Amino acid sequence: MSSQSLRISKDELILYVRSYSSRAMPGLINILNRVFISRFNNDIVTLFLNDSRKVYETLLSLYGSEDTVTLIINYLLIKPILIRLGRLDLIDKAIILATKKPEEFKDLLRSLNVDL
């Protein structure tokens, strides 16, 4: 099997994360999407893959608690991404990169064969 066939498109990853998150935290993604679409004209998952720091900062302004925001980002976004990629072992690293170093987070996803 070629490495090209193991690649995952951004759109496929977005659909997976939306589906997973809707089951894991029912209703939350819909509520957050209303906020993100009204502010950024983009849903939370798409924006997260484009600019994870912006999602982090927006959630922090909404919730006012780093612990709460980290929990939401972990369970709503990062965990389903890493489940789909078969790399839950990277969860701690991914959280740090997504919230503090968004370009390195994107590099990590690219290294896991995500077409961003």
Phi and psi in degrees as a GROMACS rama.xvg file:
@    title "Ramachandran Plot"
@    xaxis  label "Phi"
@    yaxis  label "Psi"
@TYPE xy
-76.888  156.331  SER-2
-65.8405  -26.6373  SER-3
-62.8648  -35.942  GLN-4
-72.2741  -15.2724  SER-5
-90.8564  -1.53582  LEU-6
-74.691  152.485  ARG-7
-123.007  133.553  ILE-8
-77.3073  157.078  SER-9
-59.6919  -42.9079  LYS-10
-63.0243  -41.2031  ASP-11
-64.2637  -41.028  GLU-12
-65.9203  -41.5613  LEU-13
-60.1792  -46.479  ILE-14
-61.6219  -41.1704  LEU-15
-63.6047  -46.9247  TYR-16
-63.1741  -43.5431  VAL-17
-59.4996  -45.6739  ARG-18
-64.2066  -48.02  SER-19
-60.9211  -47.8936  TYR-20
-65.1941  -33.861  SER-21
-64.6116  -32.0224  SER-22
-83.6775  -38.6535  ARG-23
-73.4865  -39.6663  ALA-24
-135.613  73.4206  MET-25
-54.3023  131.649  PRO-26
88.1714  -32.1039  GLY-27
-62.8534  -44.6906  LEU-28
-64.0776  -34.6363  ILE-29
-66.2158  -42.6296  ASN-30
-64.269  -47.5083  ILE-31
-65.4249  -35.7113  LEU-32
-60.4657  -38.1824  ASN-33
-60.1311  -42.5867  ARG-34
-65.0981  -48.9963  VAL-35
-69.4906  -38.637  PHE-36
-66.4213  -40.072  ILE-37
-68.6294  -33.2987  SER-38
-87.2524  -37.9528  ARG-39
-123.212  -1.9764  PHE-40
58.8819  31.5583  ASN-41
-149.172  144.335  ASN-42
-73.4589  164.168  ASP-43
-62.5435  -39.2956  ILE-44
-68.6771  -46.1504  VAL-45
-62.0048  -45.8279  THR-46
-63.4191  -37.9869  LEU-47
-60.1845  -42.0881  PHE-48
-72.036  -25.0712  LEU-49
-87.2828  -38.8956  ASN-50
-155.272  81.4843  ASP-51
-61.4378  -31.6504  SER-52
-65.7789  -37.8936  ARG-53
-63.806  -38.999  LYS-54
-64.9312  -45.5447  VAL-55
-58.4184  -49.8783  TYR-56
-65.0181  -37.273  GLU-57
-66.8367  -45.4781  THR-58
-63.0494  -38.4765  LEU-59
-63.0998  -38.9011  LEU-60
-68.7869  -30.1684  SER-61
-76.6272  -44.4456  LEU-62
-99.6233  -27.2062  TYR-63
71.0036  12.3629  GLY-64
-138.29  120.579  SER-65
-61.2452  -37.3985  GLU-66
-62.3239  -43.7478  ASP-67
-64.6736  -45.0143  THR-68
-63.912  -42.54  VAL-69
-62.0244  -41.3345  THR-70
-60.5152  -47.6892  LEU-71
-62.9763  -47.7569  ILE-72
-62.563  -40.4373  ILE-73
-62.1361  -58.0285  ASN-74
-79.4351  -29.3458  TYR-75
-88.8181  -29.3315  LEU-76
-123.899  -59.4673  LEU-77
-69.4112  -46.3557  ILE-78
-58.0967  -48.5173  LYS-79
-65.1438  -33.853  PRO-80
-60.0748  -48.8087  ILE-81
-72.6353  -29.3615  LEU-82
-62.9862  -47.651  ILE-83
-61.1303  -34.3601  ARG-84
-87.9917  -4.05319  LEU-85
67.9622  34.0356  GLY-86
-135.748  49.5408  ARG-87
-60.6115  -18.1837  LEU-88
-63.7615  -15.6921  ASP-89
-98.232  11.1795  LEU-90
-60.0067  -45.3535  ILE-91
-64.2617  -44.6458  ASP-92
-62.5023  -43.68  LYS-93
-63.3746  -39.2946  ALA-94
-62.6642  -46.7738  ILE-95
-61.4954  -46.8259  ILE-96
-65.9727  -42.6584  LEU-97
-63.5978  -36.13  ALA-98
-90.7191  -25.9831  THR-99
-116.23  -29.1433  LYS-100
-137.448  74.4291  LYS-101
-59.3719  -34.1612  PRO-102
-68.2469  -37.236  GLU-103
-69.4468  -31.1361  GLU-104
-63.7509  -44.7931  PHE-105
-63.1208  -39.5642  LYS-106
-62.2554  -39.8343  ASP-107
-61.1173  -46.2036  LEU-108
-62.4211  -41.8669  LEU-109
-61.263  -39.2018  ARG-110
-67.5121  -18.2536  SER-111
-98.9705  20.8471  LEU-112
70.8877  31.1607  ASN-113
-93.888  127.737  VAL-114
-84.5827  100.726  ASP-115
